[in-house]
Amino acid sequence: MSVRIVVGGIFGRMGSRVAALAKADPAILVVGGIVREIPQGKPAPEVPLDVNAIPLMEKADVLVEFSEPKATLKHLAQMAHFQKPAVVGTTGFNPSEIK
């Protein structure tokens, strides 16, 4: 059985690296990538992409988040709704966002 992950910030340095490493590991299945916008002319990972995180989160066991603070906070609230865990590697939070 594979752990199903959704990657927030899948086009960033860390998000793309997580997706690539997960693809090479049979114990992990990337069910999708959350993006700000569907990029034009940029090579897309071989996973579904969506600007709406909810459909991807429904399919995932865990969120791996490497986007930006505002998006991360939104994604964490959405995952909490599903009572699913998240791993956050996003940087740049201000003190009020950390709280």
DSSP file with accessible surface (Angstrom, degrees, kcal/mol):
  #  RESIDUE AA STRUCTURE BP1 BP2  ACC     N-H-->O    O-->H-N    N-H-->O    O-->H-N    TCO  KAPPA ALPHA  PHI   PSI    X-CA   Y-CA   Z-CA
    1    1 A M              0   0  218      0, 0.0     2,-0.3     0, 0.0     0, 0.0   0.000 360.0 360.0 360.0 132.9    0.0    0.0    0.0
    2    2 A S        -     0   0   43     26,-0.1     2,-0.5     1,-0.0    26,-0.2  -0.669 360.0-120.3 -94.7 149.3    1.3    3.4   -1.0
    3    3 A V  E     -a   28   0A  73     24,-2.9    26,-3.0    -2,-0.3     2,-0.6  -0.774  31.2-140.1 -82.7 126.2    1.1    6.6    1.0
    4    4 A R  E     -a   29   0A  92     -2,-0.5    57,-3.4    24,-0.2    58,-1.5  -0.819  24.9-175.7 -94.8 121.1   -0.8    9.1   -1.2
    5    5 A I  E     -ab  30  62A  11     24,-2.8    26,-3.0    -2,-0.6    27,-0.7  -0.860  20.6-155.2-118.2 151.9    0.6   12.6   -1.1
    6    6 A V  E     -ab  32  63A   0     56,-1.8    58,-2.9    -2,-0.3     2,-0.6  -0.978  20.2-143.3-117.6 137.0   -0.5   15.9   -2.7
    7    7 A V  E >   -ab  33  64A   0     25,-2.3    27,-2.6    -2,-0.4     3,-0.6  -0.908   4.4-154.7-109.2 118.5    2.3   18.5   -3.1
    8    8 A G  E 3  S+ab  34  65A   0     56,-2.5    58,-2.5    -2,-0.6    27,-0.1  -0.788  86.7  19.6 -86.3 128.7    1.7   22.2   -2.6
    9    9 A G  T >  S+     0   0   17     25,-1.7     3,-1.9    -2,-0.5     6,-0.5   0.853  75.1 167.2  80.8  37.6    4.1   24.3   -4.6
   10   10 A I  T <  S+     0   0    2     24,-0.9     9,-0.1    -3,-0.6    25,-0.1   0.712  70.8  54.9 -63.4 -19.0    5.0   21.4   -6.9
   11   11 A F  T 3  S+     0   0   50     23,-0.3    -1,-0.3     4,-0.1    24,-0.1   0.530  91.0  93.0 -93.1  -3.9    6.8   23.8   -9.4
   12   12 A G  S <> S-     0   0   33     -3,-1.9     4,-2.4    54,-0.1     5,-0.3  -0.253  94.3 -97.8 -78.8 174.6    9.1   25.2   -6.8
   13   13 A R  H  > S+     0   0  226      1,-0.2     4,-1.4     2,-0.2     5,-0.1   0.943 122.4  34.6 -59.0 -50.3   12.6   23.8   -6.1
   14   14 A M  H  > S+     0   0  101      2,-0.2     4,-2.9    52,-0.2     5,-0.2   0.912 116.9  52.6 -75.2 -42.4   11.6   21.7   -3.1
   15   15 A G  H  > S+     0   0    0     -6,-0.5     4,-2.3    51,-0.3    -5,-0.2   0.919 111.7  46.4 -59.8 -42.8    8.1   20.8   -4.3
   16   16 A S  H  X S+     0   0   56     -4,-2.4     4,-2.3    -7,-0.3    -1,-0.2   0.881 112.6  50.9 -68.6 -34.2    9.5   19.5   -7.6
   17   17 A R  H  X S+     0   0  143     -4,-1.4     4,-2.7    -5,-0.3     5,-0.2   0.924 109.5  49.8 -68.7 -42.7   12.2   17.6   -5.8
   18   18 A V  H  X S+     0   0   31     -4,-2.9     4,-2.8     1,-0.2     5,-0.2   0.936 111.8  49.1 -58.9 -45.8    9.7   16.0   -3.4
   19   19 A A  H  X S+     0   0   14     -4,-2.3     4,-2.2    -5,-0.2    -2,-0.2   0.915 111.9  48.4 -62.1 -41.6    7.6   14.9   -6.4
   20   20 A A  H  X S+     0   0   51     -4,-2.3     4,-1.2     2,-0.2    -1,-0.2   0.923 113.9  45.5 -65.8 -43.9   10.6   13.5   -8.2
   21   21 A L  H  < S+     0   0   94     -4,-2.7     4,-0.4     1,-0.2     3,-0.2   0.898 112.5  51.7 -66.6 -38.7   11.8   11.5   -5.2
   22   22 A A  H >< S+     0   0    3     -4,-2.8     3,-1.4    -5,-0.2     6,-0.4   0.894 104.3  57.0 -64.6 -38.3    8.3   10.3   -4.5
   23   23 A K  H 3< S+     0   0  141     -4,-2.2    -1,-0.2     1,-0.3    -2,-0.2   0.855 106.2  50.6 -60.9 -33.0    8.0    9.1   -8.1
   24   24 A A  T 3< S+     0   0   85     -4,-1.2    -1,-0.3    -3,-0.2    -2,-0.2   0.542  98.9  77.5 -82.6  -5.9   11.1    6.9   -7.6
   25   25 A D    X   -     0   0   66     -3,-1.4     3,-2.1    -4,-0.4    -1,-0.1  -0.907  65.4-157.4-110.8 115.2    9.7    5.4   -4.4
   26   26 A P  T 3  S+     0   0  116      0, 0.0    -1,-0.1     0, 0.0    -4,-0.1   0.683  92.0  64.6 -65.5 -13.4    7.1    2.7   -4.8
   27   27 A A  T 3  S+     0   0   50    -25,-0.1   -24,-2.9     1,-0.1     2,-0.4   0.504  99.4  61.4 -85.3  -4.0    5.8    3.3   -1.2
   28   28 A I  E <   -a    3   0A  56     -3,-2.1     2,-0.5    -6,-0.4   -24,-0.2  -0.982  60.9-169.6-127.7 135.0    4.7    6.9   -2.2
   29   29 A L  E     -a    4   0A  90    -26,-3.0   -24,-2.8    -2,-0.4     2,-0.8  -0.983  15.9-145.4-123.2 120.1    2.1    7.9   -4.8
   30   30 A V  E     -a    5   0A  18     -2,-0.5   -24,-0.2   -26,-0.2     3,-0.1  -0.781  16.0-176.9 -83.9 114.4    1.8   11.6   -5.8
   31   31 A V  E     -     0   0A  20    -26,-3.0     2,-0.3    -2,-0.8   -25,-0.2   0.565  59.4 -34.7 -90.6  -9.3   -1.9   12.1   -6.4
   32   32 A G  E     -a    6   0A   0    -27,-0.7   -25,-2.3    15,-0.1     2,-0.4  -0.935  49.4-112.2 168.9 169.5   -1.5   15.7   -7.5
   33   33 A G  E     -ac   7  49A   0     15,-2.4    17,-2.0    -2,-0.3     2,-0.5  -0.993  22.0-138.7-127.2 132.6    0.1   19.1   -7.3
   34   34 A I  E     -ac   8  50A   5    -27,-2.6   -25,-1.7    -2,-0.4   -24,-0.9  -0.789  30.3-179.0 -90.5 127.7   -1.4   22.3   -6.1
   35   35 A V        -     0   0   14     15,-2.0     3,-0.1    -2,-0.5    18,-0.0  -0.901  38.8-133.2-128.3 155.2   -0.5   25.3   -8.2
   36   36 A R  S    S-     0   0  218      1,-0.3     2,-0.3    -2,-0.3    -1,-0.1   0.857  96.1  -8.9 -69.8 -40.6   -1.2   29.0   -8.3
   37   37 A E  S    S-     0   0  139     13,-0.1    -1,-0.3    -3,-0.1    13,-0.1  -0.978  81.2 -96.9-153.1 153.8   -2.0   28.8  -12.0
   38   38 A I        -     0   0   82     -2,-0.3     2,-0.1    -3,-0.1    13,-0.0  -0.660  51.5-128.0 -74.0 115.5   -1.6   26.1  -14.6
   39   39 A P        -     0   0   31      0, 0.0     2,-0.5     0, 0.0     3,-0.2  -0.389  12.3-139.9 -72.0 146.4    1.7   27.1  -16.3
   40   40 A Q  S    S+     0   0  170      1,-0.2     0, 0.0    -2,-0.1     0, 0.0  -0.888  81.9   3.0-103.9 130.5    1.9   27.6  -20.0
   41   41 A G  S    S+     0   0   89     -2,-0.5    -1,-0.2     1,-0.2     0, 0.0   0.589  99.0 117.2  77.0   8.5    5.0   26.3  -21.8
   42   42 A K  S    S-     0   0  105     -3,-0.2    -1,-0.2     0, 0.0     2,-0.1  -0.923  76.4-105.0-109.2 134.6    6.6   24.8  -18.6
   43   43 A P        -     0   0  117      0, 0.0    -3,-0.0     0, 0.0     0, 0.0  -0.374  40.3-143.4 -58.9 125.8    7.1   21.0  -18.5
   44   44 A A        -     0   0   64     -2,-0.1   -33,-0.0     1,-0.1     5,-0.0  -0.695  14.3-111.3 -92.1 144.9    4.4   19.6  -16.2
   45   45 A P        -     0   0   41      0, 0.0     2,-1.4     0, 0.0    -1,-0.1  -0.303  37.5-103.1 -65.8 161.4    5.0   16.8  -13.8
   46   46 A E  S    S+     0   0  160    -14,-0.0    -2,-0.0     2,-0.0     3,-0.0  -0.194  94.7  87.0 -84.5  47.3    3.2   13.5  -14.6
   47   47 A V  S    S-     0   0   34     -2,-1.4   -15,-0.1   -14,-0.0   -16,-0.1  -0.949  90.8 -84.3-137.5 157.7    0.5   14.1  -12.0
   48   48 A P        -     0   0   74      0, 0.0   -15,-2.4     0, 0.0     2,-0.4  -0.378  42.9-154.9 -62.5 139.8   -2.8   16.0  -12.0
   49   49 A L  E     +c   33   0A  38    -17,-0.2     2,-0.3    -2,-0.1   -15,-0.2  -0.922  17.0 171.3-114.7 144.6   -2.4   19.7  -11.4
   50   50 A D  E     -c   34   0A  51    -17,-2.0   -15,-2.0    -2,-0.4   -13,-0.1  -0.987  37.2-152.2-152.7 143.4   -5.1   21.9   -9.9
   51   51 A V  S    S+     0   0   79     -2,-0.3     2,-0.8   -17,-0.2    -1,-0.1   0.667  93.1  72.8 -82.5 -19.6   -5.5   25.4   -8.6
   52   52 A N     >  -     0   0   80      1,-0.1     4,-0.6    -3,-0.1    -1,-0.1  -0.866  69.0-167.7 -95.6 110.5   -8.3   24.1   -6.4
   53   53 A A  H  >  +     0   0    3     -2,-0.8     4,-2.7     1,-0.2     3,-0.4   0.776  69.4  79.6 -71.4 -27.1   -6.7   22.0   -3.7
   54   54 A I  H  > S+     0   0   52      1,-0.2     4,-2.2     2,-0.2    -1,-0.2   0.898  90.8  48.0 -54.8 -51.7   -9.8   20.4   -2.4
   55   55 A P  H  > S+     0   0   41      0, 0.0     4,-0.8     0, 0.0    -1,-0.2   0.886 115.8  46.0 -60.5 -34.6  -10.2   17.6   -5.1
   56   56 A L  H >X S+     0   0    4     -4,-0.6     4,-0.7    -3,-0.4     3,-0.6   0.897 110.6  52.7 -72.5 -39.9   -6.6   16.7   -4.7
   57   57 A M  H >< S+     0   0    0     -4,-2.7     3,-0.7     1,-0.2    -1,-0.2   0.847 101.2  60.9 -64.3 -35.2   -6.7   16.7   -0.9
   58   58 A E  H 3< S+     0   0  113     -4,-2.2    -1,-0.2    -5,-0.2    -2,-0.2   0.854 108.5  44.1 -59.7 -32.5   -9.7   14.3   -1.0
   59   59 A K  H << S+     0   0  111     -4,-0.8    -1,-0.2    -3,-0.6    -2,-0.2   0.588 103.4  85.2 -87.1 -12.7   -7.5   11.7   -2.7
   60   60 A A    <<  -     0   0    0     -4,-0.7   -55,-0.2    -3,-0.7     3,-0.1  -0.552  58.3-156.7 -96.6 156.8   -4.4   12.2   -0.5
   61   61 A D  S    S+     0   0   48    -57,-3.4     2,-0.3     1,-0.3   -56,-0.2   0.698  85.5  10.3 -91.9 -29.9   -3.4   10.8    2.8
   62   62 A V  E     -b    5   0A  22    -58,-1.5   -56,-1.8    22,-0.1     2,-0.5  -0.995  67.2-129.5-151.9 147.9   -1.0   13.7    3.5
   63   63 A L  E     -bd   6  86A   0     22,-1.9    24,-3.0    -2,-0.3     2,-0.6  -0.873  12.9-161.2 -97.4 131.2   -0.2   17.2    2.2
   64   64 A V  E     -bd   7  87A  18    -58,-2.9   -56,-2.5    -2,-0.5     2,-0.5  -0.969  20.7-161.2-111.3 113.0    3.5   18.0    1.6
   65   65 A E  E     +bd   8  88A   0     22,-3.2    24,-3.1    -2,-0.6    25,-0.6  -0.870  35.4 146.2-112.9 120.7    3.6   21.8    1.5
   66   66 A F        +     0   0   47    -58,-2.5   -51,-0.3    -2,-0.5   -52,-0.2  -0.260  45.2 104.0-139.4  46.0    6.3   24.0    0.0
   67   67 A S  S    S-     0   0   35      1,-0.2    24,-0.4   -53,-0.1   -53,-0.1   0.329  79.5 -60.2 -99.6-128.2    4.4   27.0   -1.4
   68   68 A E     >  -     0   0   80     22,-0.1     4,-2.9     1,-0.1     5,-0.2  -0.833  51.0-100.1-122.3 159.1    4.3   30.4    0.2
   69   69 A P  H  > S+     0   0   17      0, 0.0     4,-2.6     0, 0.0     5,-0.2   0.867 117.6  47.8 -50.1 -48.6    2.9   31.4    3.6
   70   70 A K  H  > S+     0   0  160      1,-0.2     4,-1.7     2,-0.2     5,-0.1   0.938 117.0  43.2 -61.2 -45.4   -0.5   32.7    2.6
   71   71 A A  H  > S+     0   0   23      1,-0.2     4,-3.0     2,-0.2    -1,-0.2   0.903 111.5  55.6 -66.4 -39.3   -1.2   29.6    0.4
   72   72 A T  H  X S+     0   0    0     -4,-2.9     4,-2.8     1,-0.2    -2,-0.2   0.927 106.4  49.8 -59.8 -45.9    0.2   27.3    3.1
   73   73 A L  H  X S+     0   0   69     -4,-2.6     4,-2.0    -5,-0.2    -1,-0.2   0.907 112.3  48.2 -61.6 -39.6   -2.2   28.6    5.7
   74   74 A K  H  X S+     0   0  127     -4,-1.7     4,-2.1    -5,-0.2    -2,-0.2   0.941 112.6  48.4 -64.3 -45.5   -5.1   28.2    3.4
   75   75 A H  H  X S+     0   0   15     -4,-3.0     4,-2.6     1,-0.2    -2,-0.2   0.886 109.1  53.1 -65.0 -37.1   -4.0   24.6    2.5
   76   76 A L  H  X S+     0   0   57     -4,-2.8     4,-2.4     2,-0.2    -1,-0.2   0.912 108.7  49.7 -64.5 -40.8   -3.5   23.7    6.2
   77   77 A A  H  X S+     0   0   65     -4,-2.0     4,-1.6    -5,-0.2    -1,-0.2   0.906 111.4  49.6 -63.8 -39.2   -7.1   24.9    7.0
   78   78 A Q  H  X S+     0   0   34     -4,-2.1     4,-1.1     1,-0.2    -2,-0.2   0.920 111.5  47.5 -66.8 -42.7   -8.4   22.8    4.1
   79   79 A M  H  <>S+     0   0    2     -4,-2.6     5,-2.0     1,-0.2     4,-0.5   0.877 107.3  57.4 -66.0 -36.3   -6.5   19.7    5.2
   80   80 A A  H ><5S+     0   0   64     -4,-2.4     3,-1.1     1,-0.2    -1,-0.2   0.880  99.6  59.3 -61.0 -36.1   -7.7   20.2    8.7
   81   81 A H  H 3<5S+     0   0  149     -4,-1.6    -1,-0.2     1,-0.3    -2,-0.2   0.877 110.0  42.0 -58.2 -38.1  -11.3   20.1    7.4
   82   82 A F  T 3<5S-     0   0   52     -4,-1.1    -1,-0.3    -3,-0.4    -2,-0.2   0.462 111.7-124.8 -86.3  -2.8  -10.5   16.6    6.1
   83   83 A Q  T < 5 +     0   0  182     -3,-1.1    -3,-0.2    -4,-0.5    -2,-0.1   0.918  63.9 140.1  55.6  47.3   -8.7   15.7    9.4
   84   84 A K      < -     0   0   52     -5,-2.0    -1,-0.2     1,-0.0   -22,-0.1  -0.902  50.9-111.3-119.7 150.1   -5.5   14.8    7.4
   85   85 A P        -     0   0   82      0, 0.0   -22,-1.9     0, 0.0     2,-0.3  -0.276  25.6-158.0 -79.5 165.4   -1.9   15.6    8.3
   86   86 A A  E     -d   63   0A  38    -24,-0.2     2,-0.5     2,-0.0   -22,-0.2  -0.988  13.4-148.6-141.3 147.9    0.5   17.9    6.6
   87   87 A V  E     -d   64   0A  86    -24,-3.0   -22,-3.2    -2,-0.3     2,-0.5  -0.988  24.0-159.1-113.4 122.1    4.3   18.3    6.4
   88   88 A V  E     +d   65   0A  62     -2,-0.5   -22,-0.2   -24,-0.2   -24,-0.0  -0.918  30.7 159.0-113.6 124.9    5.2   21.9    6.0
   89   89 A G        +     0   0   28    -24,-3.1   -23,-0.2    -2,-0.5    -1,-0.1   0.230  36.3 130.5-119.0   8.4    8.5   23.1    4.6
   90   90 A T        -     0   0   14    -25,-0.6     2,-0.2   -22,-0.1     3,-0.2  -0.374  39.1-162.8 -64.8 139.4    7.3   26.6    3.6
   91   91 A T        +     0   0  118    -24,-0.4    -2,-0.1     1,-0.1    -1,-0.0  -0.705  55.8  61.8-116.3 170.0    9.6   29.4    4.8
   92   92 A G        +     0   0   65      1,-0.3     2,-0.2    -2,-0.2    -1,-0.1   0.606  58.9 156.7  93.0  14.0    9.0   33.2    5.2
   93   93 A F        -     0   0   50     -3,-0.2    -1,-0.3   -24,-0.1   -25,-0.0  -0.469  35.5-136.2 -69.7 141.4    6.2   33.2    7.7
   94   94 A N     >  -     0   0   69     -2,-0.2     4,-2.1     1,-0.1     3,-0.4  -0.491  33.7 -95.8 -87.4 167.8    5.9   36.4    9.8
   95   95 A P  H  > S+     0   0  101      0, 0.0     4,-1.7     0, 0.0    -1,-0.1   0.868 124.4  50.3 -56.0 -38.8    5.2   36.1   13.5
   96   96 A S  H  4 S+     0   0   89      1,-0.2    -3,-0.0     2,-0.2     0, 0.0   0.881 110.0  50.7 -69.8 -33.7    1.5   36.5   13.3
   97   97 A E  H  4 S+     0   0   53     -3,-0.4    -1,-0.2     1,-0.2    -4,-0.1   0.869 105.9  56.3 -68.7 -34.7    1.3   33.8   10.6
   98   98 A I  H  <        0   0  123     -4,-2.1    -1,-0.2     1,-0.2    -2,-0.2   0.904 360.0 360.0 -62.6 -41.2    3.3   31.4   12.7
   99   99 A K     <        0   0  216     -4,-1.7    -1,-0.2    -5,-0.2    -2,-0.2   0.908 360.0 360.0 -62.8 360.0    0.8   31.8   15.5
